[in-house]
Amino acid sequence: MTAFALGGCVPRIEIAPSTEPIVINMNVKIEHEIHIKVDKDVEKMLKTQSDIF
């Protein structure tokens, strides 16, 4: 009889979903710099022939 009484005292864990929506605030700032080193001959050609591109 005591075994049945102790069997009824089992802890219960309950997980309930939140009623409010999940808000993720991401303030992201992306900066980048591109450095290109050009050979002097190529640089000279780009200056003299600007209509290449």
Predicted model as a PDB file, atoms N, CA, C, CB and O in Angstrom, pLDDT in the B-factor column:
MODEL        1                                                                  
ATOM      1  N   MET A   1       0.824  -1.195   0.000  1.00 53.00           N  
ATOM      2  CA  MET A   1       0.000   0.000   0.000  1.00 53.00           C  
ATOM      3  C   MET A   1       0.866   1.256   0.000  1.00 53.00           C  
ATOM      4  CB  MET A   1      -0.937   0.000   1.207  1.00 53.00           C  
ATOM      5  O   MET A   1       0.523   2.244  -0.649  1.00 53.00           O  
ATOM      6  N   THR A   2       2.000   1.226   0.730  1.00 53.00           N  
ATOM      7  CA  THR A   2       2.871   2.411   0.758  1.00 53.00           C  
ATOM      8  C   THR A   2       3.559   2.615  -0.590  1.00 53.00           C  
ATOM      9  CB  THR A   2       3.929   2.279   1.875  1.00 53.00           C  
ATOM     10  O   THR A   2       3.881   3.739  -0.973  1.00 53.00           O  
ATOM     11  N   ALA A   3       3.778   1.511  -1.302  1.00 53.00           N  
ATOM     12  CA  ALA A   3       4.397   1.648  -2.628  1.00 53.00           C  
ATOM     13  C   ALA A   3       3.481   2.423  -3.569  1.00 53.00           C  
ATOM     14  CB  ALA A   3       4.720   0.260  -3.225  1.00 53.00           C  
ATOM     15  O   ALA A   3       3.960   3.218  -4.377  1.00 53.00           O  
ATOM     16  N   PHE A   4       2.202   2.208  -3.478  1.00 53.00           N  
ATOM     17  CA  PHE A   4       1.254   2.949  -4.306  1.00 53.00           C  
ATOM     18  C   PHE A   4       1.174   4.416  -3.884  1.00 53.00           C  
ATOM     19  CB  PHE A   4      -0.133   2.304  -4.229  1.00 53.00           C  
ATOM     20  O   PHE A   4       0.992   5.290  -4.732  1.00 53.00           O  
ATOM     21  N   ALA A   5       1.303   4.689  -2.621  1.00 54.00           N  
ATOM     22  CA  ALA A   5       1.237   6.063  -2.125  1.00 54.00           C  
ATOM     23  C   ALA A   5       2.468   6.844  -2.568  1.00 54.00           C  
ATOM     24  CB  ALA A   5       1.113   6.084  -0.589  1.00 54.00           C  
ATOM     25  O   ALA A   5       2.357   8.015  -2.931  1.00 54.00           O  
ATOM     26  N   LEU A   6       3.649   6.207  -2.542  1.00 53.00           N  
ATOM     27  CA  LEU A   6       4.860   6.895  -2.967  1.00 53.00           C  
ATOM     28  C   LEU A   6       4.907   7.058  -4.492  1.00 53.00           C  
ATOM     29  CB  LEU A   6       6.093   6.133  -2.481  1.00 53.00           C  
ATOM     30  O   LEU A   6       5.512   8.003  -4.999  1.00 53.00           O  
ATOM     31  N   GLY A   7       4.293   6.174  -5.189  1.00 55.00           N  
ATOM     32  CA  GLY A   7       4.254   6.267  -6.650  1.00 55.00           C  
ATOM     33  C   GLY A   7       3.445   7.445  -7.128  1.00 55.00           C  
ATOM     34  O   GLY A   7       3.656   7.913  -8.247  1.00 55.00           O  
ATOM     35  N   GLY A   8       2.544   7.933  -6.342  1.00 58.00           N  
ATOM     36  CA  GLY A   8       1.728   9.086  -6.715  1.00 58.00           C  
ATOM     37  C   GLY A   8       2.430  10.406  -6.481  1.00 58.00           C  
ATOM     38  O   GLY A   8       1.936  11.443  -6.924  1.00 58.00           O  
ATOM     39  N   CYS A   9       3.569  10.405  -5.797  1.00 64.00           N  
ATOM     40  CA  CYS A   9       4.305  11.632  -5.485  1.00 64.00           C  
ATOM     41  C   CYS A   9       5.498  11.797  -6.433  1.00 64.00           C  
ATOM     42  CB  CYS A   9       4.787  11.617  -4.013  1.00 64.00           C  
ATOM     43  O   CYS A   9       6.623  12.017  -5.985  1.00 64.00           O  
ATOM     44  N   VAL A  10       5.258  11.693  -7.696  1.00 68.00           N  
ATOM     45  CA  VAL A  10       6.336  11.845  -8.683  1.00 68.00           C  
ATOM     46  C   VAL A  10       6.399  13.313  -9.083  1.00 68.00           C  
ATOM     47  CB  VAL A  10       6.105  10.923  -9.945  1.00 68.00           C  
ATOM     48  O   VAL A  10       5.375  13.905  -9.426  1.00 68.00           O  
ATOM     49  N   PRO A  11       7.606  13.917  -9.041  1.00 75.00           N  
ATOM     50  CA  PRO A  11       7.706  15.330  -9.448  1.00 75.00           C  
ATOM     51  C   PRO A  11       7.364  15.498 -10.932  1.00 75.00           C  
ATOM     52  CB  PRO A  11       9.132  15.875  -9.168  1.00 75.00           C  
ATOM     53  O   PRO A  11       7.670  14.636 -11.755  1.00 75.00           O  
ATOM     54  N   ARG A  12       6.742  16.592 -11.244  1.00 78.00           N  
ATOM     55  CA  ARG A  12       6.314  16.840 -12.616  1.00 78.00           C  
ATOM     56  C   ARG A  12       6.955  18.133 -13.110  1.00 78.00           C  
ATOM     57  CB  ARG A  12       4.762  16.917 -12.713  1.00 78.00           C  
ATOM     58  O   ARG A  12       6.861  19.173 -12.458  1.00 78.00           O  
ATOM     59  N   ILE A  13       7.596  18.057 -14.250  1.00 83.00           N  
ATOM     60  CA  ILE A  13       8.220  19.238 -14.857  1.00 83.00           C  
ATOM     61  C   ILE A  13       7.420  19.583 -16.101  1.00 83.00           C  
ATOM     62  CB  ILE A  13       9.740  18.986 -15.205  1.00 83.00           C  
ATOM     63  O   ILE A  13       7.140  18.725 -16.937  1.00 83.00           O  
ATOM     64  N   GLU A  14       7.059  20.847 -16.207  1.00 83.00           N  
ATOM     65  CA  GLU A  14       6.246  21.282 -17.329  1.00 83.00           C  
ATOM     66  C   GLU A  14       6.928  22.464 -18.007  1.00 83.00           C  
ATOM     67  CB  GLU A  14       4.814  21.656 -16.867  1.00 83.00           C  
ATOM     68  O   GLU A  14       7.343  23.413 -17.340  1.00 83.00           O  
ATOM     69  N   ILE A  15       7.045  22.407 -19.331  1.00 86.00           N  
ATOM     70  CA  ILE A  15       7.639  23.493 -20.100  1.00 86.00           C  
ATOM     71  C   ILE A  15       6.535  24.091 -20.961  1.00 86.00           C  
ATOM     72  CB  ILE A  15       8.850  22.994 -20.976  1.00 86.00           C  
ATOM     73  O   ILE A  15       5.924  23.411 -21.785  1.00 86.00           O  
ATOM     74  N   ALA A  16       6.298  25.377 -20.748  1.00 84.00           N  
ATOM     75  CA  ALA A  16       5.251  26.065 -21.492  1.00 84.00           C  
ATOM     76  C   ALA A  16       5.888  27.135 -22.374  1.00 84.00           C  
ATOM     77  CB  ALA A  16       4.201  26.691 -20.528  1.00 84.00           C  
ATOM     78  O   ALA A  16       6.785  27.843 -21.917  1.00 84.00           O  
ATOM     79  N   PRO A  17       5.454  27.273 -23.616  1.00 84.00           N  
ATOM     80  CA  PRO A  17       6.006  28.316 -24.483  1.00 84.00           C  
ATOM     81  C   PRO A  17       5.570  29.704 -24.024  1.00 84.00           C  
ATOM     82  CB  PRO A  17       5.575  28.086 -25.935  1.00 84.00           C  
ATOM     83  O   PRO A  17       4.508  29.878 -23.425  1.00 84.00           O  
ATOM     84  N   SER A  18       6.407  30.672 -24.319  1.00 81.00           N  
ATOM     85  CA  SER A  18       6.108  32.049 -23.944  1.00 81.00           C  
ATOM     86  C   SER A  18       4.978  32.587 -24.808  1.00 81.00           C  
ATOM     87  CB  SER A  18       7.361  32.937 -24.077  1.00 81.00           C  
ATOM     88  O   SER A  18       4.863  32.231 -25.980  1.00 81.00           O  
ATOM     89  N   THR A  19       4.158  33.431 -24.240  1.00 86.00           N  
ATOM     90  CA  THR A  19       3.063  34.022 -24.995  1.00 86.00           C  
ATOM     91  C   THR A  19       3.526  35.264 -25.765  1.00 86.00           C  
ATOM     92  CB  THR A  19       1.911  34.381 -24.056  1.00 86.00           C  
ATOM     93  O   THR A  19       2.843  35.705 -26.689  1.00 86.00           O  
ATOM     94  N   GLU A  20       4.682  35.832 -25.391  1.00 88.00           N  
ATOM     95  CA  GLU A  20       5.219  37.007 -26.065  1.00 88.00           C  
ATOM     96  C   GLU A  20       6.197  36.563 -27.155  1.00 88.00           C  
ATOM     97  CB  GLU A  20       5.916  37.958 -25.050  1.00 88.00           C  
ATOM     98  O   GLU A  20       6.896  35.563 -26.993  1.00 88.00           O  
ATOM     99  N   PRO A  21       6.245  37.301 -28.258  1.00 90.00           N  
ATOM    100  CA  PRO A  21       7.179  36.932 -29.327  1.00 90.00           C  
ATOM    101  C   PRO A  21       8.634  37.190 -28.907  1.00 90.00           C  
ATOM    102  CB  PRO A  21       6.853  37.718 -30.614  1.00 90.00           C  
ATOM    103  O   PRO A  21       8.913  38.050 -28.071  1.00 90.00           O  
ATOM    104  N   ILE A  22       9.530  36.441 -29.496  1.00 87.00           N  
ATOM    105  CA  ILE A  22      10.956  36.624 -29.226  1.00 87.00           C  
ATOM    106  C   ILE A  22      11.460  37.736 -30.135  1.00 87.00           C  
ATOM    107  CB  ILE A  22      11.765  35.293 -29.451  1.00 87.00           C  
ATOM    108  O   ILE A  22      11.261  37.690 -31.349  1.00 87.00           O  
ATOM    109  N   VAL A  23      12.117  38.739 -29.545  1.00 88.00           N  
ATOM    110  CA  VAL A  23      12.632  39.878 -30.293  1.00 88.00           C  
ATOM    111  C   VAL A  23      14.150  39.840 -30.233  1.00 88.00           C  
ATOM    112  CB  VAL A  23      12.081  41.224 -29.732  1.00 88.00           C  
ATOM    113  O   VAL A  23      14.738  39.795 -29.153  1.00 88.00           O  
ATOM    114  N   ILE A  24      14.779  39.858 -31.403  1.00 89.00           N  
ATOM    115  CA  ILE A  24      16.235  39.899 -31.477  1.00 89.00           C  
ATOM    116  C   ILE A  24      16.613  41.215 -32.134  1.00 89.00           C  
ATOM    117  CB  ILE A  24      16.815  38.669 -32.271  1.00 89.00           C  
ATOM    118  O   ILE A  24      16.286  41.452 -33.297  1.00 89.00           O  
ATOM    119  N   ASN A  25      17.296  42.064 -31.397  1.00 88.00           N  
ATOM    120  CA  ASN A  25      17.695  43.369 -31.889  1.00 88.00           C  
ATOM    121  C   ASN A  25      19.168  43.305 -32.266  1.00 88.00           C  
ATOM    122  CB  ASN A  25      17.431  44.478 -30.829  1.00 88.00           C  
ATOM    123  O   ASN A  25      20.030  43.137 -31.403  1.00 88.00           O  
ATOM    124  N   MET A  26      19.455  43.440 -33.556  1.00 88.00           N  
ATOM    125  CA  MET A  26      20.837  43.358 -34.015  1.00 88.00           C  
ATOM    126  C   MET A  26      21.230  44.671 -34.684  1.00 88.00           C  
ATOM    127  CB  MET A  26      21.028  42.167 -34.989  1.00 88.00           C  
ATOM    128  O   MET A  26      20.825  44.951 -35.813  1.00 88.00           O  
ATOM    129  N   ASN A  27      22.007  45.455 -33.989  1.00 89.00           N  
ATOM    130  CA  ASN A  27      22.550  46.677 -34.572  1.00 89.00           C  
ATOM    131  C   ASN A  27      23.953  46.343 -35.058  1.00 89.00           C  
ATOM    132  CB  ASN A  27      22.559  47.875 -33.536  1.00 89.00           C  
ATOM    133  O   ASN A  27      24.892  46.252 -34.267  1.00 89.00           O  
ATOM    134  N   VAL A  28      24.083  46.164 -36.362  1.00 88.00           N  
ATOM    135  CA  VAL A  28      25.354  45.732 -36.933  1.00 88.00           C  
ATOM    136  C   VAL A  28      25.841  46.800 -37.901  1.00 88.00           C  
ATOM    137  CB  VAL A  28      25.213  44.355 -37.648  1.00 88.00           C  
ATOM    138  O   VAL A  28      25.095  47.277 -38.756  1.00 88.00           O  
ATOM    139  N   LYS A  29      27.097  47.161 -37.746  1.00 89.00           N  
ATOM    140  CA  LYS A  29      27.699  48.126 -38.660  1.00 89.00           C  
ATOM    141  C   LYS A  29      28.905  47.443 -39.291  1.00 89.00           C  
ATOM    142  CB  LYS A  29      28.107  49.466 -37.919  1.00 89.00           C  
ATOM    143  O   LYS A  29      29.834  47.024 -38.600  1.00 89.00           O  
ATOM    144  N   ILE A  30      28.872  47.341 -40.607  1.00 88.00           N  
ATOM    145  CA  ILE A  30      29.953  46.680 -41.322  1.00 88.00           C  
ATOM    146  C   ILE A  30      30.696  47.729 -42.138  1.00 88.00           C  
ATOM    147  CB  ILE A  30      29.414  45.532 -42.235  1.00 88.00           C  
ATOM    148  O   ILE A  30      30.112  48.437 -42.959  1.00 88.00           O  
ATOM    149  N   GLU A  31      31.983  47.808 -41.892  1.00 89.00           N  
ATOM    150  CA  GLU A  31      32.840  48.709 -42.648  1.00 89.00           C  
ATOM    151  C   GLU A  31      33.969  47.900 -43.253  1.00 89.00           C  
ATOM    152  CB  GLU A  31      33.391  49.853 -41.753  1.00 89.00           C  
ATOM    153  O   GLU A  31      34.472  46.957 -42.644  1.00 89.00           O  
ATOM    154  N   HIS A  32      34.351  48.271 -44.430  1.00 86.00           N  
ATOM    155  CA  HIS A  32      35.482  47.595 -45.040  1.00 86.00           C  
ATOM    156  C   HIS A  32      36.263  48.565 -45.909  1.00 86.00           C  
ATOM    157  CB  HIS A  32      35.015  46.391 -45.865  1.00 86.00           C  
ATOM    158  O   HIS A  32      35.716  49.528 -46.448  1.00 86.00           O  
ATOM    159  N   GLU A  33      37.527  48.295 -46.027  1.00 85.00           N  
ATOM    160  CA  GLU A  33      38.397  49.077 -46.885  1.00 85.00           C  
ATOM    161  C   GLU A  33      39.128  48.121 -47.801  1.00 85.00           C  
ATOM    162  CB  GLU A  33      39.391  49.939 -46.058  1.00 85.00           C  
ATOM    163  O   GLU A  33      39.553  47.041 -47.390  1.00 85.00           O  
ATOM    164  N   ILE A  34      39.269  48.531 -49.045  1.00 82.00           N  
ATOM    165  CA  ILE A  34      39.996  47.714 -50.001  1.00 82.00           C  
ATOM    166  C   ILE A  34      41.211  48.511 -50.456  1.00 82.00           C  
ATOM    167  CB  ILE A  34      39.091  47.303 -51.214  1.00 82.00           C  
ATOM    168  O   ILE A  34      41.084  49.604 -51.008  1.00 82.00           O  
ATOM    169  N   HIS A  35      42.366  47.959 -50.221  1.00 78.00           N  
ATOM    170  CA  HIS A  35      43.618  48.577 -50.648  1.00 78.00           C  
ATOM    171  C   HIS A  35      44.188  47.751 -51.797  1.00 78.00           C  
ATOM    172  CB  HIS A  35      44.641  48.677 -49.462  1.00 78.00           C  
ATOM    173  O   HIS A  35      44.385  46.541 -51.682  1.00 78.00           O  
ATOM    174  N   ILE A  36      44.445  48.436 -52.903  1.00 77.00           N  
ATOM    175  CA  ILE A  36      45.002  47.745 -54.063  1.00 77.00           C  
ATOM    176  C   ILE A  36      46.338  48.394 -54.396  1.00 77.00           C  
ATOM    177  CB  ILE A  36      44.024  47.797 -55.290  1.00 77.00           C  
ATOM    178  O   ILE A  36      46.431  49.602 -54.614  1.00 77.00           O  
ATOM    179  N   LYS A  37      47.346  47.574 -54.429  1.00 78.00           N  
ATOM    180  CA  LYS A  37      48.656  48.052 -54.847  1.00 78.00           C  
ATOM    181  C   LYS A  37      48.836  47.687 -56.313  1.00 78.00           C  
ATOM    182  CB  LYS A  37      49.800  47.446 -53.963  1.00 78.00           C  
ATOM    183  O   LYS A  37      48.700  46.528 -56.705  1.00 78.00           O  
ATOM    184  N   VAL A  38      49.143  48.701 -57.111  1.00 75.00           N  
ATOM    185  CA  VAL A  38      49.268  48.500 -58.541  1.00 75.00           C  
ATOM    186  C   VAL A  38      50.710  48.811 -58.946  1.00 75.00           C  
ATOM    187  CB  VAL A  38      48.253  49.390 -59.326  1.00 75.00           C  
ATOM    188  O   VAL A  38      51.326  49.751 -58.443  1.00 75.00           O  
ATOM    189  N   ASP A  39      51.214  48.022 -59.840  1.00 82.00           N  
ATOM    190  CA  ASP A  39      52.534  48.262 -60.378  1.00 82.00           C  
ATOM    191  C   ASP A  39      52.557  49.628 -61.060  1.00 82.00           C  
ATOM    192  CB  ASP A  39      52.938  47.143 -61.363  1.00 82.00           C  
ATOM    193  O   ASP A  39      51.543  50.050 -61.616  1.00 82.00           O  
ATOM    194  N   LYS A  40      53.687  50.325 -61.029  1.00 82.00           N  
ATOM    195  CA  LYS A  40      53.772  51.677 -61.587  1.00 82.00           C  
ATOM    196  C   LYS A  40      53.443  51.706 -63.075  1.00 82.00           C  
ATOM    197  CB  LYS A  40      55.162  52.250 -61.361  1.00 82.00           C  
ATOM    198  O   LYS A  40      52.830  52.665 -63.543  1.00 82.00           O  
ATOM    199  N   ASP A  41      53.832  50.685 -63.828  1.00 82.00           N  
ATOM    200  CA  ASP A  41      53.520  50.647 -65.259  1.00 82.00           C  
ATOM    201  C   ASP A  41      52.014  50.533 -65.484  1.00 82.00           C  
ATOM    202  CB  ASP A  41      54.248  49.471 -65.937  1.00 82.00           C  
ATOM    203  O   ASP A  41      51.459  51.190 -66.364  1.00 82.00           O  
ATOM    204  N   VAL A  42      51.366  49.701 -64.690  1.00 80.00           N  
ATOM    205  CA  VAL A  42      49.917  49.541 -64.815  1.00 80.00           C  
ATOM    206  C   VAL A  42      49.212  50.821 -64.395  1.00 80.00           C  
ATOM    207  CB  VAL A  42      49.420  48.352 -63.967  1.00 80.00           C  
ATOM    208  O   VAL A  42      48.241  51.228 -65.033  1.00 80.00           O  
ATOM    209  N   GLU A  43      49.676  51.451 -63.351  1.00 80.00           N  
ATOM    210  CA  GLU A  43      49.083  52.701 -62.893  1.00 80.00           C  
ATOM    211  C   GLU A  43      49.216  53.780 -63.977  1.00 80.00           C  
ATOM    212  CB  GLU A  43      49.752  53.167 -61.578  1.00 80.00           C  
ATOM    213  O   GLU A  43      48.275  54.535 -64.223  1.00 80.00           O  
ATOM    214  N   LYS A  44      50.355  53.846 -64.602  1.00 83.00           N  
ATOM    215  CA  LYS A  44      50.592  54.807 -65.673  1.00 83.00           C  
ATOM    216  C   LYS A  44      49.650  54.542 -66.851  1.00 83.00           C  
ATOM    217  CB  LYS A  44      52.062  54.746 -66.136  1.00 83.00           C  
ATOM    218  O   LYS A  44      49.096  55.475 -67.433  1.00 83.00           O  
ATOM    219  N   MET A  45      49.473  53.269 -67.195  1.00 82.00           N  
ATOM    220  CA  MET A  45      48.583  52.907 -68.280  1.00 82.00           C  
ATOM    221  C   MET A  45      47.132  53.287 -67.954  1.00 82.00           C  
ATOM    222  CB  MET A  45      48.691  51.410 -68.570  1.00 82.00           C  
ATOM    223  O   MET A  45      46.406  53.772 -68.822  1.00 82.00           O  
ATOM    224  N   LEU A  46      46.723  53.069 -66.727  1.00 79.00           N  
ATOM    225  CA  LEU A  46      45.355  53.411 -66.327  1.00 79.00           C  
ATOM    226  C   LEU A  46      45.117  54.918 -66.387  1.00 79.00           C  
ATOM    227  CB  LEU A  46      45.070  52.893 -64.913  1.00 79.00           C  
ATOM    228  O   LEU A  46      44.017  55.363 -66.714  1.00 79.00           O  
ATOM    229  N   LYS A  47      46.137  55.694 -66.075  1.00 82.00           N  
ATOM    230  CA  LYS A  47      45.987  57.143 -66.135  1.00 82.00           C  
ATOM    231  C   LYS A  47      45.915  57.639 -67.581  1.00 82.00           C  
ATOM    232  CB  LYS A  47      47.143  57.822 -65.406  1.00 82.00           C  
ATOM    233  O   LYS A  47      45.136  58.537 -67.899  1.00 82.00           O  
ATOM    234  N   THR A  48      46.725  57.053 -68.438  1.00 85.00           N  
ATOM    235  CA  THR A  48      46.753  57.533 -69.829  1.00 85.00           C  
ATOM    236  C   THR A  48      45.577  56.975 -70.643  1.00 85.00           C  
ATOM    237  CB  THR A  48      48.085  57.142 -70.499  1.00 85.00           C  
ATOM    238  O   THR A  48      45.113  57.628 -71.577  1.00 85.00           O  
ATOM    239  N   GLN A  49      45.103  55.804 -70.306  1.00 80.00           N  
ATOM    240  CA  GLN A  49      43.991  55.189 -71.057  1.00 80.00           C  
ATOM    241  C   GLN A  49      42.791  55.002 -70.128  1.00 80.00           C  
ATOM    242  CB  GLN A  49      44.424  53.812 -71.678  1.00 80.00           C  
ATOM    243  O   GLN A  49      42.430  53.877 -69.779  1.00 80.00           O  
ATOM    244  N   SER A  50      42.196  56.092 -69.744  1.00 72.00           N  
ATOM    245  CA  SER A  50      41.106  56.051 -68.772  1.00 72.00           C  
ATOM    246  C   SER A  50      39.838  55.417 -69.327  1.00 72.00           C  
ATOM    247  CB  SER A  50      40.800  57.440 -68.293  1.00 72.00           C  
ATOM    248  O   SER A  50      38.930  55.085 -68.564  1.00 72.00           O  
ATOM    249  N   ASP A  51      39.761  55.241 -70.657  1.00 75.00           N  
ATOM    250  CA  ASP A  51      38.554  54.670 -71.255  1.00 75.00           C  
ATOM    251  C   ASP A  51      38.603  53.143 -71.343  1.00 75.00           C  
ATOM    252  CB  ASP A  51      38.344  55.250 -72.636  1.00 75.00           C  
ATOM    253  O   ASP A  51      37.786  52.538 -72.037  1.00 75.00           O  
ATOM    254  N   ILE A  52      39.558  52.517 -70.645  1.00 68.00           N  
ATOM    255  CA  ILE A  52      39.680  51.039 -70.678  1.00 68.00           C  
ATOM    256  C   ILE A  52      38.439  50.385 -70.067  1.00 68.00           C  
ATOM    257  CB  ILE A  52      40.959  50.571 -69.912  1.00 68.00           C  
ATOM    258  O   ILE A  52      37.944  49.381 -70.579  1.00 68.00           O  
ATOM    259  N   PHE A  53      37.954  50.944 -68.999  1.00 63.00           N  
ATOM    260  CA  PHE A  53      36.829  50.316 -68.299  1.00 63.00           C  
ATOM    261  C   PHE A  53      35.569  50.998 -68.694  1.00 63.00           C  
ATOM    262  CB  PHE A  53      37.004  50.363 -66.778  1.00 63.00           C  
ATOM    263  O   PHE A  53      34.493  50.630 -68.223  1.00 63.00           O  
TER     264      PHE A  53                                                      
ENDMDL                                                                          
END                                                                             
